[in-house]
Amino acid sequence: MNSPKILPWIARKAGITDTMALKLWERAVEEAKSACGYTEGSPKTAEFHRHSIERFLDLVEARAGSTVRQPYSNSTSQVSWVWRHQGRMALFGLTAAQNAAKFWQDTWTNVFTPDLPKRKVGC
């Protein structure tokens, strides 16, 4: 399996060598294969990739000792913030589409429902 193109960037941010990052990536892929039961062309491919990248980031953080600093902050943070932030941003579009579809479905249903009996006002 090919390594991700972001691998050298993560290695520089974590303060480890590219070769160490590649070894950690290979380890993460092997662990993901055993955890997900990955076979080439299986329907669990997306789950496998997600698991391998998350495991890789965990291994890098453990190796780096979580001493990566963001340029805009003085606090120490983890490398995985990029991956997790990207995942959240990807879900925003899906959540917005789901909410829009639900809104239109509810609106369409309310337009074409038969008139409900009117409630009496007062006693």
N, C-alpha and C positions, 0 to 999 in steps of 0.2 A: 504494500500500500504506500502511496506517495505521502510525503509529509506535507502539512499545510504550509502555505507561503508565508504565513505570519510567524512561523517558528523562530526565525532569527530575531525578529523584533521583540518577541516575548523573552528570548534568551538575553538580549541586551538589557531590557527593562529589569529582569530578575538578577542580572549580574552573573550569569553562568555562560559557559562557552556554547557555541553552536553544536559541537559534537556531543556535549552532555545533554543539550536539549533534544537532539536527535535520539539519543539512547533513551531518554525519558519518554519521548513520543512512542518509540517502538515498544517500550514496556506498557505504556497506557493502551496501545492497540491490542497487545496480547491479553491484557486484563479485560478489556472490553469484549474481545472475542469470547473469552470464557464466561463472562458474566451474561452476555446477550445471546449466546449460542449462535454466533454469526456464521453464515455461509454465504458465499458469493451469490448475489441475486436474490437473497431472501427478502421477504417483506419487512423485516426488522432493520433494514439498512439505515434509516434515519435515526432510529434509536441507538444503533451501534455507533454512528458518527457522533451523536450528542454525548454519549457516554464516554467515548474515547477522548474527546476534547476536554470534557469536564475532569476526567481522571488525569489527563496530562497537566492541566492547570493546577490540580491539587498536588501532583508530584513536583512541579516546578516551585510552587510556593513552599513546600516542605524542604526542598533542596536550598532555596534561597533564604529560608528563615523568615519569610514575610517582611523583608526589609525594603520592598519597592516603594518609592515615594512618587506621588503624583506631582507634576510640575506646578500645579496651581494650589497645592496644599502642603502644609508642614507635617501632616499626620502620616504615619505609615499605613499602608493599605496593601491589599493583595493584588496580584496580577489578574486574577479572574474577574475583576470588575468589568473589564472590557467585554468578555464573553457573556457575562450575565446581563450587562446593560444592553448588548446587542440583541440578546434573546428577548428582553422586555420590549425593546423598540420594535422588534419583528411582530410581537403579539399585539401591539397597539393597533396596527392596521386591521388585523383579523378581528379584534374586539370591536372596533368601530364598524366594520362591515356587518358583524353579527348583530350589533345593536340597531343598525339601520334596517337590516332585514326584518328584525323583530318588530320595529316601529311600523314599517310598511305593512307587515302581516296583520298586526293589531288594527291599524287604521282601515285596511281593506275589509277585515272581518266586521268592524264596527259599522262601516258604510252599508254593507249588504245584509246585516242581520234584520230579521223582521222586527217591527216596532214592539217594544216591550209594553206591557200594560202600564199605564200612567199611575203614579202613586197619588193618593189623595193628600192634599195639603190640609193641615190642621187636624182637628179631632173629629 
